[in-house]
Amino acid sequence: DIARRVQTSGAQISRIEHGKAPRVALRQLARVAAVVGLKMSVRTFPAGRRLIDGGQLALFEKLRGRSASVWDWTTEVSMPIAGDFRAADAVAAIPGCRIAIELITRLVDFQGQTRAALLKHRDLGADRLLIVVLGSNANRRALRDAEPAIRESFPVGTRDALAALAAGRDPGGNAIVLL
């Protein structure tokens, strides 16, 4: 049925489905995707040896540098759900408190990015969620625009959250920290 609808052979569809088609035009892939109810998306990444997540790593080190040494840090913490490939960027823990940490260098979809982080927080069973956002002008504007939506899910402010981390104690709630 797919082959008929995209006007190609069943053998070609089979090769595409199994990753055995050596050359497939993007246009044809988009048509096949549309027929099966998918929207195709193509992403590009910088070539070469540049570290793609260097900004996130720098943000993470900045956070760690402002935190007391009592925190036990783990990075790239996988979800404890079979088949779930998501991971929290980090978890900071002291006795009685585990904080899931998400690092955002570019806040482009407040609702989508915070929803994804809140779901990771839930699925990890962490006590708190700390979203650390790079302190760029664009991110500051995005947070100002999202201000009405922030307080309910993230009641602890940047200063209070950083003070708690520096003191080695539970911040008492979820927070968005601008660094």
C-alpha positions as CSV (number, residue, x, y, z in Angstrom):
1,D,0.0,0.0,0.0
2,I,2.8,2.4,0.8
3,A,4.6,1.6,-2.4
4,R,1.5,2.3,-4.4
5,R,0.8,5.5,-2.6
6,V,4.3,6.9,-3.2
7,Q,4.5,5.5,-6.7
8,T,7.5,3.2,-6.2
9,S,8.1,-0.5,-5.9
10,G,7.5,-2.7,-2.8
11,A,11.1,-3.8,-3.0
12,Q,12.3,-0.1,-2.7
13,I,10.0,0.5,0.3
14,S,11.4,-2.7,1.9
15,R,15.0,-1.5,1.4
16,I,14.1,1.9,2.9
17,E,12.4,0.3,5.9
18,H,15.4,-1.9,6.6
19,G,18.1,0.8,6.0
20,K,19.4,-1.0,2.9
21,A,18.7,1.6,0.3
22,P,22.1,3.1,-0.6
23,R,20.6,6.3,-2.0
24,V,17.2,7.7,-1.3
25,A,16.2,11.2,-2.2
26,L,15.0,13.3,0.7
27,R,11.8,14.0,-1.3
28,Q,11.0,10.3,-1.5
29,L,11.7,9.8,2.3
30,A,9.4,12.7,3.1
31,R,6.6,11.1,0.9
32,V,7.1,7.7,2.6
33,A,7.0,9.4,6.0
34,A,3.9,11.3,5.2
35,V,2.1,8.2,4.0
36,V,2.7,6.4,7.3
37,G,1.7,9.4,9.3
38,L,5.1,10.8,10.2
39,K,6.6,14.3,9.6
40,M,10.2,14.0,8.4
41,S,12.8,16.4,10.0
42,V,16.4,16.8,9.0
43,R,19.0,18.3,11.4
44,T,22.6,19.3,10.7
45,F,25.5,19.5,13.1
46,P,28.8,21.2,12.9
47,A,31.5,19.1,11.3
48,G,34.9,18.6,12.8
49,R,36.1,17.9,16.2
50,R,34.3,20.7,18.1
51,L,32.5,19.5,21.2
52,I,28.8,20.0,20.5
53,D,27.7,20.1,24.2
54,G,30.7,22.3,25.3
55,G,28.3,25.0,26.4
56,Q,26.4,22.7,28.6
57,L,29.5,21.3,30.2
58,A,30.7,24.8,31.0
59,L,27.4,25.6,32.5
60,F,27.6,22.4,34.6
61,E,31.1,23.3,35.9
62,K,29.8,26.8,36.8
63,L,27.0,25.2,38.8
64,R,29.4,22.8,40.6
65,G,31.7,25.6,41.4
66,R,29.0,27.4,43.3
67,S,28.0,24.3,45.2
68,A,29.2,22.8,48.5
69,S,31.6,19.9,48.3
70,V,29.1,17.7,50.2
71,W,27.0,17.1,47.0
72,D,27.5,13.8,45.2
73,W,27.4,14.5,41.5
74,T,26.4,12.0,38.7
75,T,26.1,13.0,35.1
76,E,24.0,11.6,32.2
77,V,21.6,9.8,34.5
78,S,19.5,7.3,32.6
79,M,15.8,6.8,33.3
80,P,15.1,3.7,35.2
81,I,12.5,2.6,32.7
82,A,13.3,-0.2,30.2
83,G,13.5,1.1,26.7
84,D,13.5,4.8,27.8
85,F,16.6,6.5,26.3
86,R,16.1,9.8,28.1
87,A,18.7,11.0,30.6
88,A,18.9,13.8,33.1
89,D,22.0,16.0,32.5
90,A,23.0,15.4,36.1
91,V,21.8,14.5,39.6
92,A,23.2,16.1,42.8
93,A,22.6,14.2,46.0
94,I,23.0,14.6,49.7
95,P,21.4,12.4,52.3
96,G,17.6,12.9,52.0
97,C,17.7,15.0,48.8
98,R,18.2,14.1,45.2
99,I,18.1,16.9,42.7
100,A,17.6,16.2,38.9
101,I,19.5,18.8,36.9
102,E,18.8,20.0,33.4
103,L,21.2,22.4,31.7
104,I,19.8,24.7,29.0
105,T,22.1,26.9,27.0
106,R,19.4,28.2,24.7
107,L,15.8,28.5,25.9
108,V,13.7,28.4,22.8
109,D,10.5,26.6,23.9
110,F,9.9,27.2,27.6
111,Q,6.8,25.1,27.8
112,G,8.4,22.1,25.9
113,Q,11.8,22.3,27.6
114,T,10.4,22.6,31.1
115,R,7.8,19.8,30.4
116,A,10.5,17.4,29.3
117,A,12.6,18.3,32.4
118,L,9.6,17.8,34.7
119,L,8.9,14.4,33.2
120,K,12.5,13.4,33.7
121,H,12.3,14.6,37.4
122,R,9.2,12.5,37.9
123,D,10.5,9.4,36.2
124,L,13.8,9.5,38.1
125,G,12.0,9.8,41.4
126,A,14.1,12.8,42.3
127,D,13.1,15.1,45.2
128,R,13.7,18.3,43.3
129,L,14.3,19.6,39.8
130,L,16.8,22.3,39.1
131,I,16.8,23.8,35.6
132,V,20.0,25.7,35.0
133,V,19.7,28.3,32.2
134,L,22.7,30.2,30.7
135,G,22.4,33.8,31.6
136,S,22.3,35.2,28.0
137,N,20.2,38.2,27.1
138,A,17.9,36.0,24.9
139,N,17.4,33.5,27.8
140,R,16.7,36.4,30.3
141,R,14.0,37.7,27.9
142,A,12.5,34.2,27.5
143,L,12.3,33.8,31.2
144,R,10.7,37.2,31.7
145,D,8.1,36.3,29.1
146,A,7.4,33.0,30.8
147,E,7.3,34.5,34.3
148,P,3.6,33.9,35.0
149,A,4.1,30.1,34.2
150,I,7.3,29.7,36.3
151,R,6.2,30.2,39.9
152,E,3.8,27.3,40.1
153,S,6.2,24.6,39.1
154,F,9.4,26.4,40.1
155,P,8.7,28.3,43.3
156,V,12.3,28.7,44.5
157,G,14.2,31.6,43.0
158,T,17.8,31.6,41.7
159,R,19.4,33.3,44.7
160,D,17.7,30.9,47.2
161,A,18.5,27.8,45.2
162,L,22.2,28.8,44.8
163,A,22.4,29.6,48.5
164,A,21.0,26.2,49.4
165,L,23.5,24.4,47.0
166,A,26.4,26.4,48.5
167,A,25.3,25.5,52.0
168,G,24.8,21.8,51.1
169,R,21.1,21.7,51.9
170,D,17.8,20.9,50.1
171,P,16.6,24.0,48.3
172,G,13.0,23.2,49.4
173,G,11.4,23.1,46.0
174,N,12.0,23.1,42.2
175,A,13.9,26.0,40.8
176,I,15.1,27.7,37.6
177,V,18.6,29.1,38.1
178,L,20.0,31.6,35.7
179,L,23.9,31.4,35.5
